[in-house]
Amino acid sequence: MQRLRVFIVDDEPLAIDRLRHGLGRLPHVEVVGATTDSRAAAEAIAAAAPDLVLLDIQMPALNGMELAAALDSSTRPEVVFVTAFQDFAVQAFELDAVDYLLKPFDFERLAAAVDRAQRRRTAPPETVVAASPQAAAQTTDYETSIWAPVRDGMASVRVASIEWVEAAGDYAMIHTSTRSYLLRITLTELSRRLDPAVIRRVHRSAMVQLEGVKEIRRTGGRRTELVLSCGVAVPIGEAYRDGLLAALRLDEKAK
């Protein structure tokens, strides 16, 4: 795999150290620079020419949104926002962010975001239309693709390409192998539109592609989580547990 050059911008040195530590566990990643000074970051990023920038949002002088918007569009690296606040998710995806990581996050979530950025660099461009399209007639009771807003319009996201979905307030953050999308829809409404035999709700704040489930792991007592093929660990809510195990066709010993 081609090495991914990463630059980190965060006004907290400890946050930079934590990201460096996590990225150091990824063999295909090279950290080419970091700074706590958002005012100097644009120039430092231009000099380092990274493939990916991990960018905090709440910073003095220049916030992460302003910094991302100021990057040269002709040479702009991929951007993953890393923040403790979910309120900026809409603006982040309007700026064409690869992903939006909420602090605190685990290593698997960081690794998945980095891998998503790596895949996006080599993926063919998605089809984008300038305005919101009319909903196409469905040949089944469930949708096979979903229109999602992107920076220049709307993109059609194949349901088969979705790895998992997480709740973000009144929004649903849809993750594929190459990027994430933000839809103004609750998980309850989204679950009605998607085939539960394909993408199933497993927690009040998460849905997963069943074919992507790699492992079911106990985390203590009856608490369990799913490990997906993309590396992300998703908790299983008690209310969804029996239905999930039935959908995965596991026997009673697996429970």
C-alpha positions as CSV (number, residue, x, y, z in Angstrom):
1,M,0.0,0.0,0.0
2,Q,1.2,3.5,-0.9
3,R,2.4,5.5,2.1
4,L,0.0,8.2,3.3
5,R,1.6,11.4,4.4
6,V,-0.3,13.0,7.3
7,F,-0.2,16.5,8.9
8,I,-1.8,17.2,12.3
9,V,-3.3,20.5,13.5
10,D,-4.6,20.8,17.0
11,D,-4.1,23.5,19.6
12,E,-3.6,20.9,22.4
13,P,-0.2,19.2,22.4
14,L,-1.6,16.2,24.2
15,A,-4.1,15.7,21.4
16,I,-1.3,15.8,18.9
17,D,0.7,13.3,20.9
18,R,-2.3,10.9,21.0
19,L,-2.8,11.2,17.3
20,R,0.9,10.6,16.6
21,H,0.7,7.5,18.8
22,G,-2.3,6.1,17.0
23,L,-0.9,6.8,13.6
24,G,2.4,5.2,14.6
25,R,0.6,1.9,14.8
26,L,-0.4,2.1,11.1
27,P,2.5,0.9,8.9
28,H,1.5,2.7,5.8
29,V,1.2,6.2,7.5
30,E,4.0,8.8,7.9
31,V,3.4,11.9,10.0
32,V,5.1,14.7,8.1
33,G,4.3,17.5,10.5
34,A,2.2,18.9,13.2
35,T,1.4,22.3,14.7
36,T,-0.7,23.9,17.5
37,D,-0.7,27.3,15.7
38,S,-3.7,27.5,13.3
39,R,-2.5,30.8,11.9
40,A,0.7,29.2,10.7
41,A,-0.9,25.9,9.7
42,A,-1.8,26.7,6.1
43,E,1.8,27.7,5.2
44,A,3.1,24.6,7.1
45,I,0.7,22.3,5.3
46,A,1.7,23.8,1.9
47,A,5.3,23.2,2.7
48,A,4.9,19.6,3.9
49,A,2.5,18.7,1.0
50,P,0.7,15.9,3.0
51,D,-2.0,13.6,1.6
52,L,-4.2,14.0,4.6
53,V,-4.7,16.6,7.3
54,L,-6.2,15.7,10.7
55,L,-7.7,19.0,11.8
56,D,-9.2,20.2,15.1
57,I,-12.1,22.7,14.9
58,Q,-12.2,24.7,18.1
59,M,-8.9,26.6,18.0
60,P,-7.9,30.2,18.8
61,A,-7.2,32.7,16.0
62,L,-8.3,30.5,13.1
63,N,-10.7,27.7,13.6
64,G,-10.6,24.4,11.7
65,M,-13.4,25.3,9.3
66,E,-11.7,28.6,8.3
67,L,-8.4,26.8,7.9
68,A,-9.8,24.1,5.7
69,A,-11.6,26.7,3.5
70,A,-8.3,28.6,3.2
71,L,-6.3,25.6,1.8
72,D,-5.3,25.9,-1.8
73,S,-8.0,24.0,-3.7
74,S,-5.6,22.9,-6.5
75,T,-3.3,21.1,-4.1
76,R,-5.6,20.6,-1.1
77,P,-5.1,17.3,0.8
78,E,-7.9,15.2,2.1
79,V,-9.3,16.5,5.4
80,V,-10.5,14.6,8.5
81,F,-11.9,16.8,11.2
82,V,-11.1,15.7,14.8
83,T,-13.2,17.4,17.4
84,A,-15.1,17.1,20.7
85,F,-18.1,18.9,19.2
86,Q,-20.7,17.3,16.8
87,D,-22.3,20.7,16.0
88,F,-19.9,21.4,13.1
89,A,-20.6,18.2,11.2
90,V,-22.8,19.8,8.5
91,Q,-20.1,22.5,7.7
92,A,-17.4,19.8,7.7
93,F,-19.1,17.8,5.0
94,E,-20.0,20.9,3.0
95,L,-16.2,21.4,2.9
96,D,-15.9,17.9,1.4
97,A,-14.3,16.3,4.5
98,V,-13.4,12.6,4.3
99,D,-14.6,12.0,7.9
100,Y,-15.6,13.6,11.2
101,L,-14.1,12.0,14.3
102,L,-15.6,12.9,17.7
103,K,-13.3,12.9,20.7
104,P,-12.7,10.7,22.5
105,F,-12.3,8.1,19.8
106,D,-10.7,4.7,19.8
107,F,-7.8,3.5,17.6
108,E,-10.1,1.4,15.3
109,R,-12.1,4.5,14.5
110,L,-9.0,6.6,13.7
111,A,-7.6,3.8,11.6
112,A,-10.9,3.5,9.6
113,A,-10.9,7.2,8.9
114,V,-7.3,7.1,7.7
115,D,-8.0,4.1,5.5
116,R,-11.0,5.8,4.1
117,A,-8.8,8.8,3.1
118,Q,-6.3,6.4,1.5
119,R,-9.0,4.7,-0.6
120,R,-10.5,8.0,-1.6
121,R,-7.3,9.2,-3.2
122,T,-7.4,6.3,-5.7
123,A,-11.1,5.9,-6.1
124,P,-12.9,7.0,-9.3
125,P,-14.8,10.3,-8.9
126,E,-18.4,9.9,-7.8
127,T,-21.3,11.1,-9.9
128,V,-22.5,14.4,-8.7
129,V,-25.6,16.3,-9.9
130,A,-25.9,20.0,-9.4
131,A,-29.2,20.0,-7.5
132,S,-31.4,17.6,-5.5
133,P,-32.8,15.0,-7.8
134,Q,-36.3,13.7,-7.8
135,A,-36.7,10.4,-5.9
136,A,-36.5,7.5,-8.3
137,A,-39.3,4.9,-8.2
138,Q,-38.2,1.9,-6.2
139,T,-38.6,-1.6,-7.6
140,T,-38.6,-3.0,-4.1
141,D,-39.9,-1.9,-0.7
142,Y,-36.4,-0.8,0.2
143,E,-34.0,1.7,-1.3
144,T,-30.9,0.5,-3.2
145,S,-29.3,3.9,-3.3
146,I,-29.5,7.1,-1.3
147,W,-28.9,10.7,-2.5
148,A,-26.5,12.5,-0.2
149,P,-25.4,16.1,-0.2
150,V,-21.8,16.8,-1.2
151,R,-19.9,20.0,-1.7
152,D,-21.0,20.6,-5.4
153,G,-24.4,19.1,-5.3
154,M,-25.8,15.6,-4.6
155,A,-24.2,12.1,-5.0
156,S,-25.9,8.8,-5.3
157,V,-24.6,6.4,-2.6
158,R,-25.2,2.7,-3.2
159,V,-26.6,1.0,-0.1
160,A,-24.4,-2.0,-0.9
161,S,-21.3,0.3,-0.4
162,I,-22.3,1.5,3.1
163,E,-20.2,0.0,5.9
164,W,-22.0,1.5,8.8
165,V,-24.0,4.4,9.9
166,E,-23.8,6.4,13.1
167,A,-26.2,9.0,14.7
168,A,-25.0,12.6,14.9
169,G,-27.8,14.5,16.6
170,D,-30.6,15.0,14.0
171,Y,-28.3,13.6,11.3
172,A,-27.1,10.2,10.2
173,M,-23.4,9.9,9.2
174,I,-23.0,7.2,6.5
175,H,-19.6,5.6,6.1
176,T,-18.4,3.9,2.9
177,S,-14.9,2.7,2.2
178,T,-13.9,5.9,0.5
179,R,-15.8,8.7,2.3
180,S,-18.5,9.7,4.7
181,Y,-21.8,11.5,4.1
182,L,-24.1,13.4,6.4
183,L,-27.9,13.1,5.9
184,R,-30.5,15.1,7.7
185,I,-32.5,12.1,8.8
186,T,-32.9,10.1,12.0
187,L,-31.7,6.5,12.3
188,T,-35.3,5.5,12.9
189,E,-36.4,7.0,9.6
190,L,-33.4,5.7,7.7
191,S,-33.9,2.2,9.1
192,R,-37.4,2.2,7.5
193,R,-35.9,2.9,4.1
194,L,-33.2,0.2,4.2
195,D,-33.6,-3.6,4.1
196,P,-32.8,-4.9,7.6
197,A,-31.4,-8.1,6.0
198,V,-28.7,-5.9,4.4
199,I,-28.2,-3.0,6.8
200,R,-29.5,-3.5,10.3
201,R,-29.8,-1.2,13.3
202,V,-27.7,-2.7,16.2
203,H,-27.8,0.2,18.7
204,R,-29.8,3.3,19.2
205,S,-27.0,5.2,17.6
206,A,-25.6,2.8,15.0
207,M,-26.5,0.6,12.0
208,V,-24.2,-1.8,10.2
209,Q,-23.9,-3.7,6.9
210,L,-24.4,-7.3,8.0
211,E,-22.0,-8.7,5.3
212,G,-19.3,-6.6,6.9
213,V,-19.6,-8.1,10.3
214,K,-16.3,-9.9,11.0
215,E,-16.5,-10.7,14.7
216,I,-18.8,-10.5,17.8
217,R,-16.7,-9.6,20.8
218,R,-17.7,-9.5,24.5
219,T,-16.7,-6.4,26.4
220,G,-17.9,-7.4,29.8
221,G,-21.0,-9.1,31.2
222,R,-23.7,-9.3,28.5
223,R,-22.2,-6.3,26.8
224,T,-21.0,-7.1,23.3
225,E,-19.8,-5.3,20.2
226,L,-19.5,-6.0,16.5
227,V,-16.1,-5.8,14.8
228,L,-16.5,-4.8,11.2
229,S,-14.2,-5.7,8.3
230,C,-13.2,-2.0,8.1
231,G,-11.9,-2.4,11.6
232,V,-14.5,-0.3,13.4
233,A,-16.0,-1.7,16.6
234,V,-19.8,-0.9,17.0
235,P,-21.6,-1.6,20.3
236,I,-24.7,-3.9,20.3
237,G,-27.7,-2.4,22.2
238,E,-29.5,-4.9,24.4
239,A,-32.8,-4.1,22.7
240,Y,-31.3,-5.1,19.3
241,R,-29.2,-8.0,20.4
242,D,-31.6,-11.0,19.8
243,G,-32.8,-9.7,16.4
244,L,-29.2,-9.1,15.3
245,L,-28.1,-12.6,16.3
246,A,-31.1,-14.1,14.5
247,A,-30.3,-12.0,11.4
248,L,-26.8,-13.3,11.5
249,R,-28.2,-16.9,11.9
250,L,-26.1,-17.6,15.0
251,D,-27.0,-20.5,17.2
252,E,-27.8,-20.2,20.9
253,K,-24.1,-20.9,21.9
254,A,-23.1,-17.7,20.1
255,K,-25.3,-15.7,22.3
